Amino acid sequence: MEKRPLSPGLFERFLANKSNAAELEQLFEHFGEVDQQELEKLIKLDFEQDAMPFDVAEEGRLALIHAGLSEKLFAKPESRILKVLKSNRFIRVAAAILVVISVSLMIARFFNSNHGIVPGSAKAMLSLGGRETVLDGKKDSVLYRSKGVTVNTKADGTMIFMAVNADSVEASKLNTLSTPNGGEYRVTLSDGSVVMLNAGSKLSFPTDFRGSERKVYVEGEAFFKVAKNPLKPFIVNVAGNEIKVLGTQFNVSSYPEDEGTEATLLEGSIQFTNGNGDQVVLKPDQQVISHHGKLDLQNVSAEDFNAWTKGEFLFNDVPLSTVMQKLGRWYNVEVDVKSIPQKNLYLKISRKADIDEVLDAIATATDYRLKIKENKIVFKE
C-alpha cells in the first residue's frame, strides 16, 4: 500500500516542539523508514550545487531547529514526558532530521560567510638599503644591524629604528615602509617620532636625521606623534603640500581617490603650506583640507579622525562613499563607488569586526541592503 504524504503542517509542529501525543504517533508511523529526500523537501531545502538559496533568516531558522533537536536528543530524561519521547522511533526520526539539518546549516553558513574576507592586520613591506622585507608583526626580530644602525621589529606590529654614531652615508639612506590594502604598521623613527600607517599607505624616511630639519614623505594616511626638537623642525611632504611642526600629534590623509589632502591636529600646532605657497597654522581640534589650490580650515573633533589608530571606525556625519572606500582598503575588498547612494553616516564599530557585522550595522543605520559578491561590496535594491 502506497504511503500517504505527510502534512507539512504536522512536520512544522514537530520542528517547533508543539506536537501532541497523537501527532507524534502519526509522525513516527509515517517515518517507519526514514526518507532523506522527503525530509529535505519538508524542511524546504535545496542542495543544487549552483543554487545559493540560503539567506541570513534561513540560517537562523535552521540553527534554531538544530538547537531544539539537539536538546531533545541529548538531554538527560529527567521527566516522564521526555522518557516517552526518547523512544527508538523518536530517536531514529529526530536523528535523521538532525543529520539533514546539520548538513544544510553548514551549507547555509558557508553561503552566508564573509567569503574569506578578514579585517586588516599588522603587515607591511620595508625597503631598507636596497633590500625588501615583508613584515607581518608575528615575532620579535632584528632586521638590520650595521655601521651604528639597528632596526628591530616587534610582535605587536611595530618597528624601531635606532642610529648611534652612524656614518653619514648610512644615515642618509632613504627607506620606504608601505602597507597594502588590509594592512597597517607602526614605526618609531631614529629621532623618537612615532608614525602609524593606515592601509594602502607609504612612508619614505631617512635612516637618521642629519642637517637642520627632519623630512619624511607620505602617501595615503598616517598618524604622527612627533618628538619635540625646536632646533630641528619636522617636515611632512604629502601630495605637494608641506606640514611643518616642532612637536605635536596630527593625522594626515591623502589617497588618490580623495578630493584633496586633509590634515587634522590633536595637540600642539602645525603649519600647513600648499603647492601655491598659501599657509595656515592649525590649533588643536582644527582641520585643513587642501584642494583645487585652496585651503579650507574648519573646527572638528580631532579624536574622530584618530579613532582608526585605536582600533575603531568612527564615522561622524561622513559621506557613505568615503565610508565604503575606507572599508574597502581595510578589508581589501572592491567597492563600486558609482553605485553608492548620496547619504551621510553616523557609525562607531571595531576595526576587528567581521565584515558582515559592519555591513549589517551600515544597513541598520541607512536602510540600504549590502552584500559581498565576488570580493566586491554591492548595494542591493
Backbone torsions as a table, in degrees:
resi	resn	phi	psi	omega
1	MET	NA	132.0	-176.6
2	GLU	-71.3	135.9	-178.4
3	LYS	-71.4	132.5	179.3
4	ARG	-73.4	142.5	179.9
5	PRO	-63.5	146.8	-178.9
6	LEU	-84.9	140.3	178.3
7	SER	-67.5	125.7	177.7
8	PRO	-57.7	-33.4	179.6
9	GLY	-62.6	-37.9	178.6
10	LEU	-64.1	-41.9	-179.4
11	PHE	-67.8	-40.9	178.7
12	GLU	-61.7	-37.2	178.2
13	ARG	-65.1	-36.5	178.1
14	PHE	-65.0	-45.2	-179.4
15	LEU	-65.2	-30.8	-179.6
16	ALA	-87.4	4.4	178.4
17	ASN	63.9	38.2	-177.9
18	LYS	-119.2	6.8	-176.5
19	SER	-71.8	140.1	171.4
20	ASN	-90.5	-179.4	-174.9
21	ALA	-61.5	-42.3	-178.9
22	ALA	-64.3	-39.9	-179.6
23	GLU	-69.4	-37.3	176.4
24	LEU	-62.9	-42.3	179.7
25	GLU	-61.9	-43.8	178.6
26	GLN	-61.4	-41.4	-179.6
27	LEU	-64.8	-44.1	-178.9
28	PHE	-65.1	-39.1	179.0
29	GLU	-63.7	-38.2	-178.6
30	HIS	-66.3	-41.4	-178.6
31	PHE	-95.4	51.0	172.5
32	GLY	-59.0	-41.4	172.1
33	GLU	-122.0	124.6	-175.2
34	VAL	-73.8	129.0	179.4
35	ASP	-110.8	107.0	-175.1
36	GLN	-62.7	-39.3	-179.4
37	GLN	-62.6	-38.8	178.5
38	GLU	-67.3	-38.6	177.4
39	LEU	-60.7	-45.2	179.5
40	GLU	-60.1	-40.6	179.8
41	LYS	-66.0	-42.2	-179.1
42	LEU	-67.1	-35.8	179.3
43	ILE	-81.2	-5.0	177.4
44	LYS	65.0	52.7	179.1
45	LEU	-109.2	154.8	178.9
46	ASP	-132.0	116.6	-176.8
47	PHE	-104.9	19.4	177.0
48	GLU	-62.9	135.5	-175.6
49	GLN	-61.9	-38.6	-175.9
50	ASP	-85.2	-7.4	-178.1
51	ALA	-86.9	149.8	175.5
52	MET	-131.0	72.5	-168.2
53	PRO	-84.7	-3.4	-169.8
54	PHE	-97.0	122.8	169.4
55	ASP	-105.9	-178.4	-175.9
56	VAL	-63.7	-38.0	179.3
57	ALA	-63.1	-40.9	179.2
58	GLU	-64.3	-40.8	178.0
59	GLU	-61.1	-42.1	179.0
60	GLY	-63.1	-40.5	179.6
61	ARG	-64.4	-43.6	179.1
62	LEU	-63.7	-38.9	-179.9
63	ALA	-64.0	-39.0	178.6
64	LEU	-65.7	-42.1	178.2
65	ILE	-62.8	-44.7	-179.7
66	HIS	-59.5	-45.2	-178.9
67	ALA	-64.4	-41.4	-179.4
68	GLY	-65.2	-45.0	-179.8
69	LEU	-68.3	-38.2	178.1
70	SER	-61.5	-40.0	179.5
71	GLU	-64.4	-41.8	179.4
72	LYS	-64.5	-41.6	-174.2
73	LEU	-74.1	-38.9	-168.7
74	PHE	-108.8	-3.0	176.9
75	ALA	-72.5	150.2	177.8
76	LYS	-72.4	134.2	-177.8
77	PRO	-74.1	83.1	-178.0
78	GLU	-88.5	-14.0	-179.0
79	SER	-120.8	160.1	-179.7
80	ARG	-63.5	-39.3	-179.3
81	ILE	-63.1	-42.4	-179.6
82	LEU	-67.1	-34.8	177.0
83	LYS	-63.7	-40.3	179.4
84	VAL	-65.4	-43.3	-178.8
85	LEU	-62.5	-34.2	-175.3
86	LYS	-82.7	48.1	173.1
87	SER	-79.4	167.9	178.2
88	ASN	-60.5	-37.7	-179.4
89	ARG	-65.4	-42.9	179.5
90	PHE	-62.6	-46.9	-178.1
91	ILE	-60.7	-41.1	-179.9
92	ARG	-62.9	-46.1	-178.6
93	VAL	-69.4	-49.8	-176.8
94	ALA	-63.3	-39.9	179.9
95	ALA	-64.5	-39.6	178.6
96	ALA	-64.3	-42.7	178.2
97	ILE	-63.9	-39.6	-178.6
98	LEU	-63.1	-38.1	177.8
99	VAL	-62.5	-46.7	-179.7
100	VAL	-63.1	-44.2	179.6
101	ILE	-63.1	-41.9	-179.0
102	SER	-60.8	-45.0	179.2
103	VAL	-63.2	-46.2	-177.4
104	SER	-68.0	-34.6	178.0
105	LEU	-66.5	-38.7	177.7
106	MET	-62.8	-41.9	178.5
107	ILE	-65.7	-43.2	-180.0
108	ALA	-60.5	-43.8	-179.1
109	ARG	-68.0	-30.7	176.3
110	PHE	-65.7	-47.0	-178.2
111	PHE	-68.5	-30.0	-178.4
112	ASN	-97.5	10.5	-179.2
113	SER	-75.5	179.1	-179.2
114	ASN	-84.1	13.4	174.1
115	HIS	57.9	34.4	179.1
116	GLY	79.3	3.9	-179.6
117	ILE	-83.8	125.1	-177.5
118	VAL	-126.7	157.8	177.2
119	PRO	-62.3	159.1	178.0
120	GLY	-65.6	168.1	-178.9
121	SER	-152.7	-179.8	-178.8
122	ALA	-72.9	103.2	174.4
123	LYS	-156.0	144.5	-176.0
124	ALA	-163.4	174.2	174.8
125	MET	-122.9	128.3	178.1
126	LEU	-110.7	125.0	172.1
127	SER	-101.8	110.1	-173.0
128	LEU	-131.6	115.3	178.1
129	GLY	59.0	36.0	179.1
130	GLY	81.8	0.5	179.0
131	ARG	-113.9	134.0	-179.6
132	GLU	-100.3	134.7	-178.2
133	THR	-130.3	131.6	176.5
134	VAL	-83.4	129.3	179.8
135	LEU	-109.6	130.8	-179.1
136	ASP	-126.0	2.2	176.1
137	GLY	60.7	33.5	-177.1
138	LYS	-105.1	-15.9	-178.3
139	LYS	-157.6	159.4	174.2
140	ASP	-77.4	137.0	178.2
141	SER	-159.8	160.6	174.0
142	VAL	-101.9	111.7	-177.9
143	LEU	-80.0	-34.1	-171.6
144	TYR	-154.9	138.5	174.5
145	ARG	-151.7	109.2	-178.2
146	SER	-166.0	136.2	171.4
147	LYS	51.6	43.3	176.0
148	GLY	87.9	1.2	-179.3
149	VAL	-112.5	131.6	176.6
150	THR	-130.6	133.4	177.7
151	VAL	-123.7	118.6	179.1
152	ASN	-112.7	147.1	170.6
153	THR	-117.2	148.8	-179.0
154	LYS	-116.4	157.7	-178.1
155	ALA	-69.3	-11.1	179.2
156	ASP	-91.8	13.2	176.7
157	GLY	80.7	35.8	177.2
158	THR	-127.2	157.1	179.2
159	MET	-134.3	142.4	-176.0
160	ILE	-126.9	123.9	174.5
161	PHE	-97.7	130.5	175.8
162	MET	-130.9	131.8	178.8
163	ALA	-130.4	114.1	-179.7
164	VAL	-124.3	112.8	-179.5
165	ASN	56.6	35.6	177.7
166	ALA	-73.5	143.4	178.7
167	ASP	-71.5	163.0	-172.1
168	SER	-63.6	-35.2	179.6
169	VAL	-65.7	-45.6	179.8
170	GLU	-65.9	-40.1	-177.4
171	ALA	-66.9	-33.3	-174.0
172	SER	-84.2	-5.8	180.0
173	LYS	-60.7	133.0	-179.6
174	LEU	-93.2	124.5	-179.0
175	ASN	-109.4	158.1	179.3
176	THR	-132.0	126.6	173.7
177	LEU	-111.7	121.8	-178.4
178	SER	-129.6	139.3	178.0
179	THR	-109.3	138.5	176.2
180	PRO	-81.1	173.0	167.7
181	ASN	-59.8	134.1	-176.1
182	GLY	87.1	14.6	-179.7
183	GLY	-134.3	160.2	171.7
184	GLU	-151.7	158.9	179.3
185	TYR	-160.7	151.4	-179.4
186	ARG	-120.3	136.4	179.8
187	VAL	-132.6	136.5	171.3
188	THR	-99.9	117.7	-177.4
189	LEU	-77.8	170.8	-173.0
190	SER	-64.6	-20.7	179.1
191	ASP	-89.5	-0.2	-178.7
192	GLY	95.1	-6.7	176.4
193	SER	-69.1	143.1	-178.9
194	VAL	-111.8	132.6	177.9
195	VAL	-126.3	130.6	175.3
196	MET	-114.5	123.7	-179.3
197	LEU	-96.0	132.5	173.7
198	ASN	-83.1	178.1	-177.6
199	ALA	-61.2	144.4	176.2
200	GLY	63.6	42.8	-175.2
201	SER	-131.5	168.9	-177.9
202	LYS	-146.9	139.4	176.3
203	LEU	-127.7	126.3	175.1
204	SER	-112.9	132.6	-172.9
205	PHE	-156.7	153.3	177.9
206	PRO	-79.3	157.6	177.8
207	THR	-60.1	-41.0	175.6
208	ASP	-141.7	153.2	-178.3
209	PHE	-94.3	117.7	177.1
210	ARG	-119.5	158.9	179.2
211	GLY	90.7	-159.1	-170.8
212	SER	-92.6	-3.9	-178.9
213	GLU	-147.9	162.8	176.4
214	ARG	-113.6	110.5	-172.5
215	LYS	-120.0	133.4	176.3
216	VAL	-134.0	166.0	-178.5
217	TYR	-127.0	137.8	-176.0
218	VAL	-129.2	141.3	167.6
219	GLU	-128.5	140.1	-178.7
220	GLY	88.8	-133.2	-176.2
221	GLU	-127.7	138.1	179.7
222	ALA	-149.6	148.0	173.8
223	PHE	-111.1	131.7	-176.8
224	PHE	-115.2	133.9	167.7
225	LYS	-121.6	96.9	-167.9
226	VAL	-89.2	130.2	175.8
227	ALA	-68.8	135.5	-176.4
228	LYS	-72.4	134.0	174.0
229	ASN	-160.7	87.5	-176.5
230	PRO	-57.1	-24.7	-178.5
231	LEU	-83.0	-11.7	-177.7
232	LYS	-140.1	87.6	-177.1
233	PRO	-61.6	149.9	179.4
234	PHE	-96.7	127.4	-176.6
235	ILE	-117.8	128.5	175.2
236	VAL	-113.0	119.7	176.4
237	ASN	-99.6	122.0	-177.8
238	VAL	-142.6	117.3	176.6
239	ALA	51.1	42.4	177.7
240	GLY	82.5	-1.7	175.6
241	ASN	-102.1	160.5	179.8
242	GLU	-130.6	131.2	177.3
243	ILE	-113.9	123.2	-176.9
244	LYS	-114.7	127.7	-178.4
245	VAL	-138.3	159.6	173.1
246	LEU	-105.1	-32.6	178.2
247	GLY	178.1	116.2	-170.6
248	THR	-171.1	177.6	172.6
249	GLN	-126.7	128.0	179.8
250	PHE	-155.4	162.7	179.0
251	ASN	-116.9	139.6	176.6
252	VAL	-131.2	138.6	-178.6
253	SER	-139.0	129.6	178.9
254	SER	-157.5	84.2	176.4
255	TYR	-93.0	155.6	-179.3
256	PRO	-55.6	-34.3	-177.2
257	GLU	-83.8	-7.2	179.1
258	ASP	-74.8	157.9	179.8
259	GLU	-76.1	-18.9	-179.1
260	GLY	-171.4	-170.3	177.4
261	THR	-98.3	133.9	-174.0
262	GLU	-122.2	127.1	176.8
263	ALA	-124.2	131.8	-175.8
264	THR	-128.1	126.8	-174.1
265	LEU	-100.1	128.9	176.1
266	LEU	-94.0	-46.1	178.6
267	GLU	-152.2	159.4	-177.4
268	GLY	83.7	-143.5	176.9
269	SER	-154.2	152.2	176.1
270	ILE	-137.5	150.9	174.3
271	GLN	-109.6	120.0	-176.3
272	PHE	-107.4	127.3	179.8
273	THR	-125.5	127.6	178.9
274	ASN	-89.7	-178.2	-176.2
275	GLY	-64.9	-20.1	179.2
276	ASN	-88.3	-3.7	-178.3
277	GLY	91.5	-0.6	176.7
278	ASP	-69.6	140.3	-175.1
279	GLN	-127.6	152.9	172.0
280	VAL	-149.6	141.6	177.7
281	VAL	-105.2	126.9	-176.8
282	LEU	-96.7	143.7	170.1
283	LYS	-104.5	164.7	178.6
284	PRO	-54.2	143.1	-177.7
285	ASP	65.6	33.2	170.7
286	GLN	-123.6	154.1	-179.4
287	GLN	-136.3	139.9	174.9
288	VAL	-119.3	139.3	175.3
289	ILE	-120.1	123.3	179.0
290	SER	-102.4	113.7	177.7
291	HIS	-156.0	146.6	179.5
292	HIS	54.3	35.7	176.9
293	GLY	75.9	9.4	-178.9
294	LYS	-122.9	159.5	176.5
295	LEU	-116.4	122.8	177.4
296	ASP	-110.7	120.0	-178.9
297	LEU	-106.8	134.6	179.7
298	GLN	-147.7	157.4	175.8
299	ASN	-86.5	135.9	-178.6
300	VAL	-142.8	172.8	167.1
301	SER	-92.4	102.9	-172.6
302	ALA	-60.5	-30.1	-179.7
303	GLU	-60.4	-29.2	177.7
304	ASP	-59.8	-36.0	-175.5
305	PHE	-90.0	-4.3	178.1
306	ASN	-105.6	-5.1	-173.0
307	ALA	-59.5	-32.4	-176.8
308	TRP	-62.9	-28.3	179.4
309	THR	-73.8	-13.8	179.7
310	LYS	-107.2	15.2	174.9
311	GLY	81.4	26.5	-179.5
312	GLU	-132.3	148.4	163.5
313	PHE	-93.3	127.5	176.4
314	LEU	-133.2	107.5	-178.9
315	PHE	-113.7	112.3	-177.8
316	ASN	-113.7	95.0	-178.1
317	ASP	61.1	47.7	-177.8
318	VAL	-102.1	136.4	177.8
319	PRO	-54.8	138.6	-177.4
320	LEU	-59.6	-32.8	179.4
321	SER	-64.1	-39.6	177.6
322	THR	-66.2	-42.1	178.3
323	VAL	-58.7	-46.4	-176.0
324	MET	-68.2	-34.0	177.3
325	GLN	-66.8	-38.9	177.2
326	LYS	-65.7	-41.7	177.6
327	LEU	-63.9	-41.0	180.0
328	GLY	-59.6	-42.0	179.0
329	ARG	-68.6	-42.4	-174.9
330	TRP	-71.2	-40.1	-179.1
331	TYR	-95.1	1.4	179.1
332	ASN	55.2	51.5	176.0
333	VAL	-125.5	159.6	177.9
334	GLU	-84.9	152.9	177.8
335	VAL	-134.6	130.1	176.6
336	ASP	-87.1	93.2	-173.6
337	VAL	-60.8	-36.0	-176.6
338	LYS	-64.5	-24.3	-178.0
339	SER	-89.3	-3.1	-175.4
340	ILE	-79.8	125.8	179.0
341	PRO	-64.3	153.4	177.5
342	GLN	-83.0	99.0	-177.3
343	LYS	-156.2	143.6	176.0
344	ASN	-95.2	156.0	-171.0
345	LEU	-131.1	141.4	169.7
346	TYR	-114.1	118.9	-176.6
347	LEU	-160.2	139.0	172.5
348	LYS	-133.0	123.4	-177.2
349	ILE	-156.5	153.2	-178.4
350	SER	-65.7	142.7	175.2
351	ARG	-74.7	-8.1	175.6
352	LYS	-93.6	-0.7	-178.5
353	ALA	-66.6	147.8	174.7
354	ASP	-61.4	144.6	-177.4
355	ILE	-57.9	-36.2	178.8
356	ASP	-65.3	-36.8	178.0
357	GLU	-64.4	-40.9	179.1
358	VAL	-64.9	-45.8	-179.0
359	LEU	-65.4	-36.5	176.5
360	ASP	-63.5	-40.5	179.5
361	ALA	-64.4	-40.5	178.0
362	ILE	-66.9	-40.7	178.8
363	ALA	-61.5	-40.8	178.6
364	THR	-65.0	-39.4	-176.6
365	ALA	-76.7	-24.0	-172.6
366	THR	-118.5	-14.1	-173.8
367	ASP	69.3	13.8	173.9
368	TYR	-97.5	143.7	177.5
369	ARG	-97.4	131.8	-179.6
370	LEU	-124.4	151.6	176.1
371	LYS	-151.0	165.4	176.7
372	ILE	-100.7	126.5	177.8
373	LYS	-136.3	114.6	179.1
374	GLU	52.6	51.6	177.6
375	ASN	61.3	28.6	177.8
376	LYS	-133.5	136.4	174.6
377	ILE	-82.9	122.9	-179.0
378	VAL	-125.2	151.1	176.7
379	PHE	-95.8	132.5	179.6
380	LYS	-98.0	142.1	178.0
381	GLU	-68.2	NA	NA
